[in-house]
Amino acid sequence: MEDRHSISDPRPVRNSTSVEWEIDILRDETVIVDTFVLNNDVLPPRTNKKGKVLWKLPDTLDRIPAFGTEDRRRILDVFKDRKKKRKQEKKKRQDGDGVSGENGSDSPGKLSRNNSSNEYDDLGPGGGGGGGGGGASLSNGRGSNFKQDPLGTDKHHQRHNNQENNSASGHSSIGFRRQQSCPYPARPPPGLGDPHSGGDYLNQPPDPSLLTLNDPVQQNNQKNVSSATLQIQQPSPSPILAHDARFIIVPMTEMPDPLPGEASPSLAVPAARHFIASYYSYLENASPSISIGDLARYYTTKAQKSVSIGGAHSVVHGRNDITTQILSLAGSSFLVRGVVAQDAYDGRGVHILITGTAKTVCNAVAGGVLAFAHSVSLCPIDVTSVNASTNPELIGAAESGFLFQIHNDALALSGDVIPPTPQPSPPQQHPPPPPGLY
């Protein structure tokens, strides 16, 4: 049976005294079902039979841990153990919720609780109203008798008659049978509230009769609101990789320093530089070792590509159609004049806008060039959420830097051919006029 659970990107815990990362366990890659901290105690180093360490968590928060297939399985085993312990604790709470014991009256029967009120009925050995006459009724769990409401007398006798009938029919021979209580509601995943409450439980006013001068009820309520708000963010899932995928790699050495006021550095500029160096080299086919068909391997499995020339527009998706559209631009040369690179909204992807002039095979005969605008969206590849064994190039690429793939590619070429700039001709040399002529 396929496991529907996956692991999110590890997040470093900055305020911890030790090196720790926090991860989320997701069901169907959308719903967070558990969140816990990873360290060397929770996930110890993995060794072989000889005791040699094959994998362990990094010793510094500057390095993001990469989990292979075996380590992902170990993390899911930790999640399953935590889930099993929660079920055992829940069962203990439900078992401790039942009320049992002896009444202390003339009849040595047991107590039966009615969930709709705070009354407890003493049942005799026959399951009826007790061995010595009318059974004693308890209020709020105390053993003192109280005067019954005249309006509830008929209901009280009817309940005892029903219990006697059940005893006569053989449903109960001794003791009591507790009514089935409402099961505990399922605990919502971290970051999500109770679907039945709609968030109103956070705004309910406290009971004045239960408040004291030293009871910080309102402060605890505000802490619950803030802690629930901080867990709403969910990591975006990494795209599914093809078995022969290639990547635009930003080396570790080219990571810039964070801008003032920013927590993490921006990879937009180095990612744009490496994209331009790789992409247009394939189209120009500048090197014999470069095959233009390999350019389609840089796209995600759900990528979209489009080309516009004048009033014509073509949009394709899928490996085969993208390859066909790329081959139609084979032999074209591009001269880049302007580049704008920006981080995506989530701070992980990159948007690039490139402008310049292009000389395609079609207009090369006329000797003119076309102005172009190229919009590209790069998607980051997280090595911790993909199976490294399915892609042999992923392991080496992940060790060298940050990985990106093309998710959206839109190239627009103007329909008007820009004529080439005429070269100025040198001035002609004329012989001097004969004497006497001007």
C-alpha positions as CSV (number, residue, x, y, z in Angstrom):
1,M,0.0,0.0,0.0
2,E,1.5,3.3,-1.0
3,D,2.3,5.7,1.8
4,R,0.5,9.0,1.3
5,H,2.7,10.9,3.7
6,S,5.6,13.2,2.6
7,I,8.2,15.4,4.3
8,S,8.4,19.2,4.0
9,D,11.6,21.2,3.7
10,P,13.6,21.3,7.0
11,R,13.5,24.7,8.7
12,P,16.4,25.6,11.0
13,V,15.5,26.4,14.6
14,R,17.5,29.5,15.3
15,N,16.6,30.0,19.0
16,S,17.7,26.5,20.0
17,T,20.8,25.8,22.0
18,S,21.7,22.8,19.8
19,V,21.6,22.3,16.0
20,E,18.0,21.4,15.2
21,W,15.6,21.5,12.3
22,E,11.8,21.5,12.3
23,I,9.9,19.5,9.7
24,D,6.2,18.9,8.8
25,I,4.6,15.6,7.9
26,L,2.1,16.2,5.1
27,R,-0.7,14.0,3.9
28,D,-1.3,14.0,0.1
29,E,1.3,16.9,0.0
30,T,-1.3,19.4,1.2
31,V,-2.5,18.7,4.8
32,I,0.0,19.0,7.7
33,V,-0.7,16.2,10.1
34,D,2.3,16.5,12.4
35,T,5.3,18.8,13.2
36,F,8.3,17.9,15.2
37,V,12.0,18.8,15.6
38,L,14.9,16.7,14.2
39,N,18.2,16.4,16.0
40,N,20.8,13.7,16.6
41,D,18.6,12.3,19.4
42,V,15.5,12.0,17.3
43,L,17.3,11.0,14.1
44,P,20.7,9.5,15.0
45,P,23.5,9.0,12.4
46,R,22.9,6.1,10.1
47,T,25.7,3.5,10.1
48,N,26.5,0.3,8.4
49,K,27.2,-3.1,10.0
50,K,30.8,-2.1,10.7
51,G,29.8,1.0,12.5
52,K,30.9,3.4,9.7
53,V,28.7,6.6,9.6
54,L,26.9,6.7,6.2
55,W,24.8,9.7,6.9
56,K,24.1,12.2,9.6
57,L,22.5,15.6,10.2
58,P,24.8,18.6,9.5
59,D,26.7,20.1,12.4
60,T,25.7,23.7,11.5
61,L,22.5,25.4,10.5
62,D,24.1,26.9,7.4
63,R,23.8,23.6,5.6
64,I,20.3,22.2,4.8
65,P,20.1,18.4,5.4
66,A,19.3,16.3,2.3
67,F,17.3,13.1,3.0
68,G,17.7,10.0,0.9
69,T,15.2,7.2,0.6
70,E,16.4,5.4,3.8
71,D,16.5,8.6,5.8
72,R,13.0,9.6,4.7
73,R,11.7,6.2,5.8
74,R,13.3,6.7,9.2
75,I,11.6,10.1,9.6
76,L,8.3,8.5,8.7
77,D,8.9,5.8,11.3
78,V,9.4,8.5,13.9
79,F,6.1,10.0,12.9
80,K,4.3,6.7,13.1
81,D,5.7,6.1,16.6
82,R,4.5,9.6,17.7
83,K,1.1,8.8,16.2
84,K,0.9,5.5,18.1
85,K,1.8,7.1,21.4
86,R,-0.9,9.7,20.9
87,K,-3.5,7.0,20.2
88,Q,-2.5,5.2,23.4
89,E,-2.8,8.4,25.5
90,K,-6.2,9.2,23.9
91,K,-7.4,5.7,24.8
92,K,-6.2,6.1,28.4
93,R,-8.1,9.4,28.7
94,Q,-11.3,7.8,27.3
95,D,-11.0,4.8,29.7
96,G,-10.4,7.2,32.7
97,D,-13.5,9.2,31.7
98,G,-15.8,6.4,33.0
99,V,-17.1,6.6,36.6
100,S,-17.0,3.5,38.7
101,G,-17.1,2.6,42.3
102,E,-19.5,1.7,45.1
103,N,-22.3,3.9,46.3
104,G,-21.9,3.3,50.1
105,S,-25.7,2.9,50.7
106,D,-27.7,-0.2,51.6
107,S,-27.3,-1.7,48.1
108,P,-23.7,-2.6,47.0
109,G,-24.5,-1.7,43.4
110,K,-22.5,0.4,41.0
111,L,-23.0,3.8,39.6
112,S,-24.4,4.6,36.1
113,R,-23.8,8.1,34.7
114,N,-26.3,9.8,32.4
115,N,-24.5,12.1,30.0
116,S,-27.4,14.5,29.6
117,S,-27.2,15.6,33.2
118,N,-25.1,15.5,36.3
119,E,-27.2,12.8,38.0
120,Y,-25.9,9.3,38.9
121,D,-28.3,6.4,39.6
122,D,-27.5,3.6,42.0
123,L,-28.4,0.3,40.4
124,G,-28.8,-2.8,42.4
125,P,-27.6,-6.3,41.5
126,G,-30.7,-6.8,39.4
127,G,-30.1,-3.6,37.4
128,G,-33.2,-2.0,38.9
129,G,-33.7,0.7,41.5
130,G,-31.5,-0.9,44.2
131,G,-31.8,-3.6,46.9
132,G,-33.4,-1.6,49.7
133,G,-36.1,0.4,48.0
134,G,-35.7,3.6,46.0
135,G,-32.2,4.1,45.0
136,A,-30.2,7.1,46.2
137,S,-29.4,9.7,43.5
138,L,-26.2,11.7,43.5
139,S,-25.7,15.2,42.2
140,N,-22.5,16.5,40.7
141,G,-20.7,13.3,41.8
142,R,-21.2,13.8,45.5
143,G,-22.6,11.2,47.8
144,S,-25.3,13.3,49.5
145,N,-29.0,12.8,48.9
146,F,-31.1,15.7,47.5
147,K,-34.8,16.5,47.0
148,Q,-35.9,15.6,43.5
149,D,-37.8,18.0,41.2
150,P,-41.5,17.0,41.0
151,L,-41.4,17.7,37.3
152,G,-38.7,15.1,36.8
153,T,-40.3,12.4,38.9
154,D,-42.1,10.7,36.0
155,K,-38.9,10.6,33.9
156,H,-37.0,9.2,36.9
157,H,-39.4,6.3,37.4
158,Q,-39.6,5.7,33.7
159,R,-35.8,5.4,33.5
160,H,-35.9,2.8,36.4
161,N,-38.6,0.8,34.7
162,N,-36.6,0.6,31.5
163,Q,-33.6,-0.6,33.5
164,E,-35.7,-3.3,35.2
165,N,-37.0,-4.4,31.8
166,N,-33.5,-4.7,30.4
167,S,-32.5,-6.7,33.4
168,A,-35.5,-9.1,33.0
169,S,-34.7,-9.7,29.3
170,G,-31.2,-10.7,30.1
171,H,-29.4,-7.6,28.9
172,S,-27.7,-7.1,32.2
173,S,-27.2,-9.5,35.1
174,I,-25.2,-7.3,37.5
175,G,-23.6,-3.9,37.7
176,F,-24.3,-1.2,35.2
177,R,-23.9,-0.4,31.6
178,R,-22.6,3.1,30.8
179,Q,-24.1,5.0,28.0
180,Q,-21.9,5.5,25.0
181,S,-20.3,8.9,25.3
182,C,-19.5,11.2,22.5
183,P,-16.0,10.3,21.2
184,Y,-13.2,12.8,21.3
185,P,-13.1,15.0,18.2
186,A,-10.1,14.4,16.0
187,R,-7.2,16.7,16.8
188,P,-6.8,19.2,13.9
189,P,-3.4,19.3,12.2
190,P,-1.0,22.1,13.2
191,G,-2.0,25.4,11.7
192,L,-5.6,24.4,11.1
193,G,-8.4,25.1,13.6
194,D,-11.4,23.0,14.5
195,P,-13.7,22.8,11.4
196,H,-16.8,22.7,13.6
197,S,-16.1,25.8,15.6
198,G,-15.2,28.2,12.9
199,G,-12.7,29.9,15.1
200,D,-15.3,31.2,17.6
201,Y,-13.8,29.2,20.4
202,L,-10.9,31.7,20.5
203,N,-13.3,34.6,21.0
204,Q,-15.6,33.1,23.6
205,P,-15.6,35.2,26.8
206,P,-14.5,33.4,30.0
207,D,-16.9,32.4,32.7
208,P,-16.8,35.1,35.4
209,S,-17.6,32.6,38.1
210,L,-14.4,30.8,37.4
211,L,-12.0,33.8,37.3
212,T,-9.7,34.8,40.1
213,L,-7.5,37.8,40.5
214,N,-4.4,35.8,39.6
215,D,-5.8,33.8,36.7
216,P,-4.3,35.1,33.3
217,V,-7.1,33.7,31.2
218,Q,-7.0,36.4,28.6
219,Q,-3.3,36.2,28.2
220,N,-3.4,32.4,27.6
221,N,-6.2,33.0,25.0
222,Q,-4.0,35.5,23.1
223,K,-1.1,33.1,23.2
224,N,-3.3,30.4,21.6
225,V,-4.3,32.8,18.9
226,S,-0.7,33.8,18.1
227,S,0.6,30.2,18.1
228,A,-2.2,29.1,15.8
229,T,-1.5,31.9,13.4
230,L,2.2,31.1,13.2
231,Q,1.6,27.6,11.9
232,I,-0.7,28.5,9.0
233,Q,2.2,28.7,6.4
234,Q,2.7,25.6,4.4
235,P,5.7,24.8,2.3
236,S,5.1,24.6,-1.4
237,P,5.7,21.1,-2.7
238,S,8.6,20.5,-5.1
239,P,7.8,19.5,-8.7
240,I,8.0,15.9,-9.9
241,L,11.3,15.3,-11.7
242,A,11.8,13.4,-14.9
243,H,14.3,10.5,-14.8
244,D,16.7,12.4,-17.2
245,A,16.1,15.9,-15.9
246,R,18.8,18.6,-16.0
247,F,19.2,21.7,-13.9
248,I,20.3,25.3,-14.0
249,I,22.8,25.3,-11.2
250,V,23.9,28.3,-9.1
251,P,27.1,27.3,-7.3
252,M,27.5,27.7,-3.6
253,T,30.3,30.1,-4.1
254,E,28.1,32.6,-6.0
255,M,25.6,33.0,-3.2
256,P,25.4,36.7,-2.5
257,D,25.1,38.3,0.9
258,P,21.6,39.1,2.2
259,L,20.3,42.6,1.5
260,P,19.8,45.0,4.5
261,G,16.6,43.9,6.3
262,E,16.4,40.6,4.6
263,A,16.9,37.2,6.4
264,S,18.1,35.2,3.4
265,P,20.0,36.1,0.3
266,S,18.4,36.4,-3.2
267,L,19.5,34.0,-5.9
268,A,17.6,35.9,-8.7
269,V,20.7,37.6,-10.3
270,P,23.0,34.5,-10.4
271,A,20.1,32.3,-11.5
272,A,19.4,34.7,-14.4
273,R,23.1,34.8,-15.4
274,H,23.4,31.0,-15.6
275,F,20.1,30.7,-17.4
276,I,21.2,33.1,-20.2
277,A,24.5,31.3,-20.5
278,S,22.8,27.9,-20.9
279,Y,19.6,28.6,-22.8
280,Y,20.8,30.7,-25.7
281,S,23.9,28.5,-26.2
282,Y,21.6,25.6,-27.0
283,L,19.6,27.6,-29.5
284,E,22.7,28.9,-31.2
285,N,24.3,25.5,-31.1
286,A,27.6,27.1,-30.5
287,S,29.4,23.9,-29.4
288,P,29.5,20.5,-31.1
289,S,29.0,18.9,-27.7
290,I,25.7,20.7,-27.2
291,S,22.5,19.1,-28.6
292,I,19.5,21.4,-28.9
293,G,17.2,18.5,-28.0
294,D,18.7,18.3,-24.5
295,L,17.3,21.8,-23.8
296,A,13.8,20.3,-23.1
297,R,15.3,18.3,-20.2
298,Y,15.6,21.6,-18.3
299,Y,11.8,22.0,-18.1
300,T,9.6,20.7,-15.3
301,T,7.1,17.9,-16.1
302,K,4.3,20.5,-16.0
303,A,6.1,23.3,-17.8
304,Q,4.5,25.5,-20.4
305,K,6.3,27.2,-23.4
306,S,5.0,29.7,-25.9
307,V,6.4,31.6,-28.9
308,S,4.8,34.7,-30.4
309,I,5.9,36.2,-33.8
310,G,3.9,39.2,-34.8
311,G,0.2,38.2,-34.6
312,A,0.9,34.4,-34.4
313,H,1.0,32.7,-31.1
314,S,1.7,29.1,-30.1
315,V,1.4,27.6,-26.6
316,V,2.6,24.0,-25.9
317,H,3.2,21.8,-22.8
318,G,4.8,18.4,-22.5
319,R,8.2,17.1,-23.4
320,N,7.5,16.3,-27.0
321,D,5.7,19.5,-27.9
322,I,8.3,21.6,-26.1
323,T,11.1,19.9,-28.0
324,T,9.4,20.5,-31.3
325,Q,9.0,24.2,-30.6
326,I,12.7,24.5,-29.5
327,L,13.8,22.8,-32.7
328,S,12.0,25.5,-34.7
329,L,14.3,28.1,-33.2
330,A,17.5,26.1,-34.0
331,G,20.3,28.2,-35.4
332,S,18.9,31.5,-34.1
333,S,21.3,34.0,-32.5
334,F,20.3,36.3,-29.6
335,L,21.9,39.5,-28.5
336,V,20.8,40.3,-24.9
337,R,20.6,44.0,-24.1
338,G,18.5,44.1,-20.9
339,V,17.8,41.7,-18.0
340,V,15.5,42.1,-15.0
341,A,15.5,39.4,-12.4
342,Q,13.2,39.2,-9.3
343,D,12.4,36.7,-6.6
344,A,9.1,34.9,-6.8
345,Y,6.3,35.6,-4.3
346,D,7.3,32.7,-2.1
347,G,10.9,33.9,-2.0
348,R,12.2,30.6,-3.6
349,G,11.5,30.9,-7.4
350,V,12.9,33.4,-9.9
351,H,11.2,35.6,-12.5
352,I,13.4,36.8,-15.4
353,L,12.6,39.3,-18.2
354,I,15.2,39.5,-21.0
355,T,15.1,41.9,-24.0
356,G,17.3,42.3,-27.0
357,T,17.5,41.5,-30.7
358,A,17.4,38.1,-32.4
359,K,18.3,36.8,-35.9
360,T,16.3,33.7,-36.7
361,V,16.8,31.4,-39.7
362,C,13.7,32.9,-41.4
363,N,14.8,36.5,-41.4
364,A,18.5,35.8,-41.8
365,V,18.1,35.8,-45.5
366,A,16.7,39.3,-45.5
367,G,19.6,40.4,-43.4
368,G,17.5,42.0,-40.7
369,V,17.0,41.3,-37.0
370,L,13.9,41.1,-34.8
371,A,13.4,42.6,-31.4
372,F,12.5,40.1,-28.7
373,A,11.2,39.9,-25.1
374,H,11.7,36.7,-23.2
375,S,9.8,36.0,-19.9
376,V,11.0,33.0,-17.8
377,S,9.9,31.5,-14.5
378,L,12.4,29.3,-12.7
379,C,11.2,26.8,-10.1
380,P,13.5,25.7,-7.3
381,I,14.2,22.0,-6.9
382,D,14.3,20.7,-3.3
383,V,16.5,17.6,-3.0
384,T,14.9,16.6,0.3
385,S,11.5,16.0,-1.2
386,V,12.5,13.9,-4.3
387,N,13.9,10.4,-4.6
388,A,17.5,10.8,-5.5
389,S,17.8,7.3,-6.9
390,T,15.4,8.1,-9.8
391,N,17.8,10.7,-11.2
392,P,21.5,10.0,-11.4
393,E,22.4,13.7,-12.1
394,L,20.6,15.0,-9.0
395,I,23.1,13.8,-6.5
396,G,26.1,15.5,-8.1
397,A,24.1,18.6,-8.9
398,A,22.8,19.0,-5.4
399,E,26.2,18.9,-3.9
400,S,27.5,21.7,-6.2
401,G,24.8,24.3,-5.6
402,F,21.2,25.4,-5.8
403,L,19.0,23.8,-8.5
404,F,16.4,25.3,-10.7
405,Q,14.2,24.2,-13.6
406,I,12.2,26.1,-16.2
407,H,8.5,26.1,-15.4
408,N,7.2,28.9,-17.8
409,D,8.9,30.1,-20.9
410,A,7.3,32.9,-23.1
411,L,9.3,34.3,-26.1
412,A,7.8,37.2,-28.1
413,L,9.4,38.3,-31.4
414,S,8.3,41.5,-33.1
415,G,6.9,41.0,-36.6
416,D,8.7,44.0,-38.1
417,V,12.2,43.4,-39.4
418,I,14.7,45.9,-38.2
419,P,16.9,46.7,-41.3
420,P,20.6,46.5,-40.7
421,T,22.4,49.7,-40.0
422,P,24.1,50.9,-43.2
423,Q,27.9,51.3,-42.9
424,P,29.1,54.8,-43.8
425,S,31.0,54.8,-47.1
426,P,34.4,56.5,-47.2
427,P,34.6,59.8,-49.1
428,Q,35.6,59.4,-52.8
429,Q,38.9,60.9,-53.9
430,H,38.5,63.2,-56.9
431,P,41.5,64.4,-59.0
432,P,42.3,68.1,-58.6
433,P,40.8,70.4,-61.3
434,P,43.0,71.7,-64.1
435,P,44.6,75.1,-63.6
436,G,42.2,78.0,-64.3
437,L,39.0,76.1,-63.3
438,Y,37.3,76.2,-60.1
